[in-house]
Amino acid sequence: MRRYLLLILSALSTFAAFAQQQYELMGKITDVDGKVIPFTSVYIRNSTYGTTANEFGRYDLRLSPGQYNVVYRFVGYKEKVVKITVTDKDIENNVQLQDEIFLLNEVTVTGKRSADADPGMAIMREVVKKRKFYLEEVKGYSCAVYIKGVQKLLKAPKNLMSKEVARALDLDSNGRGILYQSESLSQFNYERPNKVREITIASKVAGQNTAFSYNKASDLQFNLYENIFTINGLSARGFVTPVADNAFDFYQFKLIGSTVSNGETIDKIQIIPRRKYSQAFQGNIYIVHGDWRIYGADLMLTSKANMINLIDTLQISQQFVPVENDKWMPVSAHFDFGGNVFGFQFAGYYVAIYNNYKLDPTFESGFFNGEILKVDTAANKKTTEYWTNTRPIPLTTQEKRDYIRKDSVFEITHSAEYLDSMQKSQNQFRPVSWLIFPYIATDWRTKRSVRIEPFYKTIFYNTVEGWGIDFRPTFSRQFTNLSNITVQPTLHYGFSSKMLSANVKASYLYDQFNNAKIYTSFGSDVLDLNNVGTRSLFFNTVSSLIYENNYVKYYRSKFGEVGYQRELAAGILWNASLGYSNRRQLYNTSFNHIFDSKNKDYRSNNPLAPVTAPPDDRSFLFPDHNALTFKTSVEFTFNPRYLNRPDGKYYVKSKYPTLIFNYRKGINNVLGSDVDYDFASVDLSQDEITMGLYGRSSYKITAGTFLNRNTLYFMDYNHFLGNVGTTFDPTYVGSFHFLPFYEFSTDRSFLEAHYFHNFSGVLFNKIGFLRGLKLEEVVGANYLNANNRRNYYELYVGIKKLFFRVDYGISFAGNQKYVQGIRLYYGIR
């Protein structure tokens, strides 16, 4: 707690330069023709304190009394320095910037004649040589960061823009208006190579984010000295920076000209992608001649050439200034985007301002502890007066109006009368909608809610129970201390088996910051013999009635369980449970179908019965028995990173694998328990490993063994997530495409491995008629050695588009081909 207080006090002192100035230097920045120059950098020379003009060229810089050399700078225009004296009043200083004239004179690069056709190539060769030096020149830093984002709707189809929609989005009659705007003030701390810790002191949001968002300062850390630049959400592939080690494989460079600014010769280099469609930028980069460092950049990506998602164009500009000892750092970064989706034309920007740099500070031991973001509890409670006195970029008239209106709307929509009215409307039960969608009712006062699954998930058919009802409502309540309780009672009845099951599952999350909860369940149910899951009730109903494929095999259980979970330390999660159950074998009782196939019939409910066994087979699988089982696991996430917000702690993807140790024991001769075994396994997995230009990979490896297997039954075996239907669920890396659900289940040692890679358009983007479809190529392999059957493996290739995916694969058991075919996924699990 003491450390957090010190961090917040430090961050607040960082912003003293913003909040404690008494007088304003303000004005408008234009070119010689009077056209505004948006997002111009304005800063005090020989300092790292400054701001950026807004989209209409207006700027506002708060200064204490004294004399200042104020620098106005924007790439493509001559840098202008104005001496300003602040006395006892606000000052308005309008500035005109002249176009920078880059003269194409003879350029000396290495002291000897270059073989390159254009001097821009020779200049960039020197820049690339210095890339690593400048990348590692600053080992760490801390600074104040202000981030502002705005998203606007510029045009909307009139036939889709009703008055109600326009009113809800606060749009004018032409479908124009601000959809979303946000601001944040943070202290940002960084240490090479990838340690980050950010403290958000103030945050303000209005509207709904409809495109993409940069909510953290780390999201806007665009470092041109890195080889690859990745844009989360816009592309699964990275983009080669113009100064990357392999830049000349992707770019040609043309010298536009040179100019002198503040005693430095600045070269303007045009960046030209070698190929029309590639992971390369286009635009201009500005280089300090002789030092071969980046002075500024103005780059662009497009949906057509670079296959980015969600938007059509993304322009990125960045400007560097000397901070100390001739070390240069970004003073601002600007992301400008636009797009058109189904006639809805939108645009927006994100701008970051960096102030008060401290280079190579000494961070105390343990400062970088995995907490990459800490949001102060009062961050979103700052007053309008606070923001007026603190924000470095002045609001436009439209943005002021939008804040006022949305703040007013917020007050109305969060009043008791409005919430009561909306609650009454939204909680109405609509039978037609409930056929497909769940029914959810909430009480905003008590923070209680109930969820009832849709009708298609409530009615089921299987050969063990016949037609049946599976009613599983979920009740939950959240408390003011962020704890919450969830209770799910179940009524499950099969009309053919005449068997009623009833049970209750409940969990109480009492410490959200440490993921600490207790949970329990008790009652009776009809369960799948494969405890890792096979097919849902809905899919098993469809496959049974239409195709006479009763894939899932069931048994009856009367059970009780208690469990506990808690994070022992950052990245270490412990879970333990003790359960008791009475288990009974079940048999087929119903043989309904929609299409009568003369060449096909239902299979036995015994997964180990011969293929020739009749549907009403009653062969022996296991006797009625009792089982007392203890389970525990410890999950290690290496180098964990998390966001610490007022509403809890949230982990983000780690760059390192996750390791899980599992142990399960069947306890014998206690409470009449018949089982006696010990099982242990270890999982190693990692999702979405970035492969730069070549997409992302995921893998999972699991190995396990039964240390003792004196007495255990089929449901105690280690089971695998197989698939025998045409549809499959690819959202989990540890699943198979063609593996039978039960045939490989084992009570012996096993090893399974899974690998998946998404090339994200590497190949399809090279094919003209496929390029515009933005298809993604996927490949993968699955391996299993279990149940004395060695070397089962699958190989597959596929095509993915959003949530739709189709794979073709082939599997082998030993040296013999096992199954081959097509598997589909269309968003329903």
N, C-alpha and C positions, 0 to 999 in steps of 0.2 A: 504494500500500500504506500509506504514511504517513497519507494522508487517511482511509482506512478505520479505522486504529488510533485516530486522533483522534476519529472519529465514535463508535466503540464505547466509548472512554473517557468521552466526553461523555454517551452514553446511560446508561452504568453510573452515572455521578455523578448523573444525573437520578433514578435509582431509589434513591439513597441514603436518601431519605425513607422508602422502604418497608423496605429491607433492614437499616438500621443502628439502628432503634428498639429499645430495650431492654425496654419495658414495653407491655402490651396493655391497651387500653380495649375492652371487649367487652360484649355484652349482647344483649337481645332487644327488638324494637320491635313494639308491638301497639297496637290501638285501645282505647278505654275499655271495650269488652266483652271484651277479652282476645284478639281475633282478630289474628293476625299480619299485619303490613303488609310484604309482600315488596318488595325492591329500593328501600328507602328510602335517600335520599342522606344521608350522614353526613360532615361536613367541618368544618374549623377556620375559624372566622370570620376575615375579613380575610386569607385565604390561599386557595390553590387546591390544598390538600392534603386528600384525603378518600377515602372509600370508599363502597360500597353494600352494603346488607344482602343476604343470600341469599334464596332463595325461601321460607324459613321464618322470615324476620325477624331472623336472627342476623347481627351485624356484628362486625368486629374491626379496630381502628385502632391502629397502633403509634406510640407517642409517647415522646419524651424527657422527662425530668423538667422540670416547669414548670406554669404555669397556662394553661388553654385555655378558650375559649368554643366549645363543640361544638354545631354546628347539625344538627338532625334535620329533614329536609324531604321531603315527598312530596305531589304535587299532590292537592288535595282535603282535606288535613289542615292544621291550624294548625302553622306552623313553630315548633319548640321549640328554645330555646337553653339549654344547661346548662353552668355553670361547673365545670370539672373540674381538680383539682390532682393531678398525677402526681408521686409521690415515688420510692419504691424498690420498688414492687410492682405487679402487674397489678391492674386495677380492673374490676369488673363493674358496669355501669350499665344497667339495664333501663328502657325509656322507653315511656310511653303517649302517643300523639298523639290529640288531639281533632279531631273533624270540623270542618273550616273552615265557618263559617256565612257565607254570602254573602247580604248584605241587599240587597234591591231598593229602594234609595233613589233620590231624584232625582239624575240624573247631568248634570254640565256638561261638554260636550265642546269646543265652539268659542266659547263665550261668547255664542252666540245660539241661538235655538230651531232645532232640527233638523227637517227635513221627513220624516225617516225614521220609519217606524211603530214601530220598536224602537230604543232607544238603542244596542243592540249593533251595529247597522248603522253608526251615526255613529262609534262608537269604532273600528270596523274600517276606516272610511274614513281616519281619522287614522293608523292603523297602516300601511295600504297606502302612504300618502304618505311615511312614514318608511322604507319597505322598503329602498330603494336606499342610503340613508344608513347604516343599520345593516349592510347587506350589505358595504359597502365601508369601514366604520369601522376595522376591523382589517386592515391590509395583509398581515400575515403573523404566524405564531406558531410556537412549538415547545412540545411538552408530552410528558409520559409518558402512555402509554395501556395500560390493561389490558383485554383482551377475554376474555370467558368465554362459551362456548356449550354448551348441553345439548340433546340430542334424546332423547325418551322414547317408548316404545311403551306406550300405556295399555290397549289391548285388541286381541285378535287372534281371528279365527275359529278355533274349536276344531278344525274339520275340516281346517284348513290348517296348524295348529300342531302338528307332530309333536314327539316328545321330542328328536329329533336337531336340529331347527331351533331349539327352545327352548334346548337346550344350547349350540348354536353362537353364539346371540345373547345368551346369559346371561340368559334370561328366567325368570320364575317360572311356576308351573303355570297361571296365568291369562293368560299371554302378556304380562306387564308387565316393564319394566326399561329401563335406560338403553342406548340404541343407540350414542350418540356423545357425547363431551364433549371440549372443547378449552379451552386457556388460552394466552394469549400476552402478553408484555410487550414494548413497543416504545417507541422515541422517534419521535415524529411531527413532521415539519416541513412547513410550508405557506406558500406565498406566492401572493397573488392574481395572475392570476385562476384558474390551475389547476395551479400547480407543487406537486408533492408529492415528498417523500422520507422514507421510513420505514426504521428500522433495528430489526429484530426481535432481541432479546437472548435471549429464552427462549420456548420453545414446547413444549407438551405436548398429546398427542392420545391418546384411547383410544376404540376402537370404530370403526364405519363410519358415514360421513355419508350418510344416506338421503334427506334433504330438500334443503336448500340450506345454504350455508356462507358466513360472513364470516370469512375468514382474515387479512385485512389491516385495519388501522385505517381506511384510506381507504374501505373498504367500508361503514363505519358513519358516514360523514360526512353526516349528515342535516341539511341547512341549510334551515330553514323560510323563510329570507329569499330563497331562490331562487324563481323563478317555477314551475319544474317540478322534481318529484322523481321520479327513475327508480330502479327496483329490478331490478337485473340478475338474470336467471333467473326472475323471477316474472311479468314482463310486458314486452312489447316496446314498450308505450306508457308515456308518463309520466303523472304525476298532478299536478293543479294544487294548489299549496300554498294554505293559507287566507289568506296575505298577498300573493299574486301580484297583479300589475298588473291582471289580468282576473278576480280572485277573485269579484267580484260577478256575473259571468256564470254562475258555478258554485255559489255559496253564498248562503244567507241566514244572518244572524247574530242570535242572540238573547241579550240580557244576562240571565244567571241571577242575578247579584248582585255585590256588591263587598265587600271586607274590607280590613283594614289589617294589614300584616305588615312588621315592621322599619321602620316609619315610611313605608312605601310603600302606596299604595292599589292593590289588585290586583282587576281586573275578570275575572270568569269569563264567557266567551262560549261559548255552544253553537254548534257548526258544523253547519249543516243543508244537505245537498246539495239543489240546486234540482230535480234530476231523480233518479228512483229508480235509474237505471242510468247512471253517468257516471264520469269520471276524477277523482272528488272524494272527499275524506276525510269521515268523520263523527267526532264526538267533541267535545272541549272545548279551548279555548286560553285561556291566562291572560295578561293584559296589564297592564303597569305603567302606571297611569293618569297622564296628563300627559306622561310620557316616550314613551308609545306604543311601548314595546319588548316583546318576548316574555319573559314570566317562566317559562312552562312550557307544555307541550302534552301532551295525551293523545288520540291519534288512532287511527282504525281503518279498515282496508280489509277487504272480504269477497269471496270468490269469486263470490257471487251478484250483488252490486251492481257490483263493479269488475273481474270477469273475471280475477282473478289465477290463476296456475297453481300446481300442486303442493300448495298449502295452501288451507284454507277461510277462515281468518281471520288477519289480521296486525294486532297492536296495537303502536303506536309511542308511547313517552313520552320526553320530553326535558325537562331542567331546566337553567336558566341561573342563573349567579351572577355578581356583580360581581368583576372580576379586578383592574383598576387603572384609575385615572382614569375611573371610572364606565363602563368598557367591560365588557360582560357576555359570557361565553362558556359553552358547555355544560359542566356538571360531570359529567353522565352521560347515557347514551342506552340505552333498553331496547326490544328487539324481542321480542315474544311471539307465537308462532304455534301453530296447531293445524290438524288436518285428519283426513280419513277416506278411505282408498283401499281399495276392495274389502273393507271390514270391518276393516281395520287402522287403528285410531284412534291418532293420535300427537300429540305436543305438544312444545314446546321453547321456548327463548329464547336470545337473545344480548344481553349487557350490556357496555357500554363505560364505563370510568371514566377521566376525564381529570384529570391532576395536574400541578402545577408548571408552569403556563403561563408562557411568556415572550413577551410581545406585541411585535410589530414589531421582531424582532431583526434585526441586520445579518448576512445570510448572505454568506459569501465568494463572490467571483466564480467561477462554474462549479459552485457547490454543487448546483444543480438541473440535473443532466446527463442526465436521462432515466431514471436508475435510481430507480424509484419504490419499490422494496423491496429491502433488503439483509438477508439472513438470516445471522446469525453462524454460523460452522461448528460452534460448541458449543451452539447454541440448543436442540437437542432432547436434549442430554446432561446437563441439569441434574438434580441429585439430588432425592430426596424431601425431604430436609432443606432444600434451597434453596427449594423451592416452599412448604414449611410456613412458612418465615420471610419469604417474599416476597409471596405472593398476598394481595391486599387483601380478597377476599371469602372467608369461611370455607366450606369444603366441608360439604355436608350428610352425614349418616350414609350415605345411599344412594350419594352420589358418592364418599366415601372407600372404601366397600366395592367400588364398581365399579372404581376405579383399582387397588386391591389385586388384585382378581381378574383384571382385564385385564392388569396387569403380570405377574402369575404366568402367565397364559395366554401372554403374549408370550414369556416366558422358555422355556416348554415348546415352543411352536410354532417357536421359533428355535434349538432345540437340534439338534445334529447327528443324533441318533437320529430325532427327529420329522421333520426335513427329508428325511432319507434315505427314511423310510417313505412320506411324502407324494409324494416324487419318483417312487418306484417305482410308486405307484398311479396318479398323474396321467400318467405317461409310457407307460402301457399303450396299445397300439394297439387301437382299437375300430372295426372295419370298418363297422358300421352308422352310427355317428356320423360317420365320415369321408366318407360319401356327401354330406353337407351341410356339415359343419363342418371347418375345417382341423385337421390333427394337429400338435400342438406338444409337443415334448419338451425339457426343460431339465435342466441340471446345475448345482445351486446352488453347488457348491464351485468350479467353474471358470468359472461364469457364461457357460456356453455354451448355445446353444439351436438347435433346428432346427424349421422350419415347413414343412409340406407342404400345399399347397392342396387343397381338397376334390375328391372324384372328379368332380363335375359341371364343375369347371374344368379337369380333366386330360384328359377325353375331348372331342374336338371333331369337327365336320364342316364342310368348306367345299368349294366346287366345284373349287378348285385342287388340293387335296391329298386330297380324299375324307375318309374317317374317319381320325382321327389321335390321337396321344398328345402332350400338351404337359406335360412333367414339369419343374417349376421349384421345387425345394426351396430354402429360404433358411437359411443357416448364419450365426450371429452369435456374437460374444463381446465381453463388456464387461470392461475392465481397471480396476484400482483407481484409476487416475488419470483416470477418466471417459472415456477414449478407448474407441472400439469399432470393430470390424471386421465387415463384412457381406459374405458371398460367396453368389452365386446362380448355380449351374450350371444349364444347361438342356439337356434332350434333347427334340427335337421331330421327330416322324416322321409322314409322311402315307402311308397304305397304298396309295392310288391312284397318287400321284405317285412312290412308292417313293423319297422324298427324305428323308434324315436330316440334321437340323441340330443342331449342338452349339455352345454358347457359354458363357462365364463372365463375370459382372459382379461387380465387387468395389469396395468403398469403405472407406476408413479415415478415421474422424473422430478426429483427433488433438488437437483443441483445441475442446472443447464451448463454452467461453465466447466464442469468436470464430467459431464455426460453420466451422471450418477443416477441410477434408478433401481427400484425393486420391482419385480414382476411375478405374477402367479397365474396359474390356470388350473381348472379342475372341472370334472364332469365326464361326459362320454362323447365319442365322435366316431365317424367312419373315416379311416385314414388310408393314405397311399402307402403301400409297402416300400416304395422308394422314398425315403425321407428327405431327399434333396429336391423332389418335385419332378413331375412328368408333364401332365397336361392339366389345364384348368377344367373345372366342371363344365364350362360352356363348350370348350373345344372337344372334350371327351363326349359330350352329348351329341355334337354334330357328327363326329367320326363314327360313333356307335349307330345312330339312327340312319344315317345316309350311306355309310360305307361298310357297316357291320364290323368295324374295327374297335373292339372294346380294349383299347390299349392299357388303360389304368387298372391295376389290381388292388383290391381293398381288403382291409381287415378292421375289426372292431376293437376299440380301446376305451377302457374306463381309467381315468388318469387324474393325477394331481401333481403340480410342480410349483416350486418356488425358486426364484433366481435373483441374482444381484449383479450389477454392472457398475464400474467406476473407472475413471481415468486415474491411474496411479501417478503419472507424471505426463508432461506434454509428449504426446505421441505413443503412450503406453496405455492400452485399454485392457482391463481385466474383466472377465465374465465368468460366473459360476452358477450352476443350478443343480438341484436335486429333485428327481422326479420318480413317481411310483405309478405303475400301470398294470392293469389286468388286460391281457390281449387274447383275442379269439379269432380263429380263422373263419372266413366267410366264403359263400359259394354263390354262383349265379342263380337268380330266381326269375329273371325276365329276359325275353328274347324278341322284343319289338324291333321293327325297322320300318323305314319308309319305302325303300326299294328292295325288293326280294331278289337276291342274287342266288341263282341255283348252284353256282360253283363256289360259293363262299358261305361260311357260317361263323358264328361267334366262337371265341376261344375260351378255354377254362379260366377261372379266376386264380388258378395256381400258376404263377409265372414260370415254374419249372416243369409243368406238365408237358408231355409230348405233344407235338403238333396234331397228332391224330386223336387226342383226347376230346371227347364230346363236350359241347357247351355246358351241360349239366354235370360235368365231372366233379366228383367230391374226393379227389385224391388228397393224400395227407401232405401238408407242408410244415405245420408246426402244431403242437398241442396247446390247449389253453394253459396259460402260465402267468406268473407275476414277475415284474421286473422293477427293481430299485436301481436307478442309474444316476451316477454323478458325472457331470460334465463341467469342464473348465477350459478356458482359452486365454491366451495373452497375445495381444496384437501390438506389434512394434512398427511404427511409422518412422523411418529414419529421416533425420533433418526435417521435422514437422514444421509447417508454416500455418499460421492461423490468424483470423481476424477477431479482435476482441471488441465487441460492440455492446452497447447497454442491454441488448436483448439476448446476449449469450456469446459463446465462442464458436467460431465456424472455421473448420479446416479447409485449406485449399490444396490442390494437387501438389504432392511432393515430387521432387526431381529424382527421388530415390525409391527403391522398392519397399513394399510392405511385407513383413514377416509375421506369420501367425503360427503359434504352437497350440495344438489341440490335444486334449486328453479326455478319455471317456472310460468309465469303469462300471461294469455290471456287478453290483454288490450281492453276494450270495448269503442265504440263510438269515436275512434280516427282514422282518415283516413278511415272511413267507416268500421272499424273492427267490426265483429259480435260476437267474442268470449269474454267470461267473466268467468275466472276461476283462481284459485291459486293452485299450486301443489308443494309439498315439499317432499323430500325423503332423506334418509341417507344410505350410503354404508359403510360397514366394511369388509375389505378383507385382505388376506395375502397369498402369493404364496410360495410354496416350503419350508415349515417349516421342518427343519432337525429333524428327529426322531432317530438319532444315528444309531443303528443297523437295524432299521426297516423302512428305506426309508424316504419319504418326504410326507407331507400333504399340502393341500391348501383348503381355504374356502372363501366363500363370503356370507354375510348376507345383505339384503336390505329390508328396511321398508319405506313405503310412504303413503301419503294420499292427497286427494283433499280438501284443506281448504275451498274452495268455488267452486261450479260447476254449476253456473247459466246458462252458455251457453258454450258448447264445443261439438266437433264432434269426430268421431271415431279415426281419426289420432291424436287427442289430448289426447287420453286415455294413460294410462301407459301400455306398451306392454312388452312381455317377449320373450326371445330368445329360441324359441321352436325348434322342429325337428319332421318331419313326414316321412322323407325318410329313406332309408337304410344307406346312408352315413351320417356322422356327423362331426363336427369340434370340437375336444376336447381341442383346444389350449386356450380356454377361460373358466374359472372355472364357470362362471355364466350362463351356458347354460343347457337346458334340453335335455333328450334323446328322449322322446315320447310326449312331450306337443304340442298340436296343435298351429299353429302360431297365431291365432286370437281369438279362443274360450274363452280364459281366460283373454283377454285384459279388463282392468277395469277403471272405473271412480270413484272407491271407495278406501277405505284403503286396503292395501295388505302387505303381508310379504312373502319373499322368502329367502331360504337358500340353500347353496350348499356346499358339502364336497367331497373332492377327496383325495385318498391316493395311492401312488405307493410304494409297498413293495420292489421293486427292486430285486426280486429274492429270497426273504427269504424262500419261500416254494419250488419253482422250483429247487433251488440249492441243495435241499436234495434228488431230484429224479435223479437217475443216467443217464437215457437216455435223460433227458431234460436239464441237467446241462450245457452241452456244447453249447446249443442254446442261452444261456444268455437271457432267456425270463424274463419279468417283470410282476408281478401280480398287478392288479389295482382293487380298489373297490371304490364305491362312492354312494352318496345319494343326491337327490334333493327334495326340499319341496316348496309348494306354497299354500298360502291361499289368494284367490282373487276372485272377481266377485261373491261374495256370495256363492262360492263353497269352502268349507272348506276341508283342509287336503288332497290336492293332493300331492302324493309323489312317488318317483322313487327309486329303489334299483338296483344296477348293479355290475357285476364283469367283468373283462376283462383281456386280454393278450396283452402286448405291446412289440414290437421289433423295435428299432430305431424309424422311423416315422410311422410304420404300427401298427394299433391297432384294435382289434375286441372285442366288449363288448356284453354281454347278460344281459338283464335287464327286469324288470317288474314294471309296474306303477299301482297305485291305486287312485281312486277318492273316498274319504270317505272310506267306508268299502268294496267297490266293485272293483274288478280287472278291470283296464282300458285298457292297452295295454301291450304286452310283445313281445320280439323279439331280433334280432341281429342288432347291429349297427357297421359300418365299417369306418375306416379312413385310407387313404393311401397317405397322404401328399398333397392332392389337396384340397383347401378350396373353 
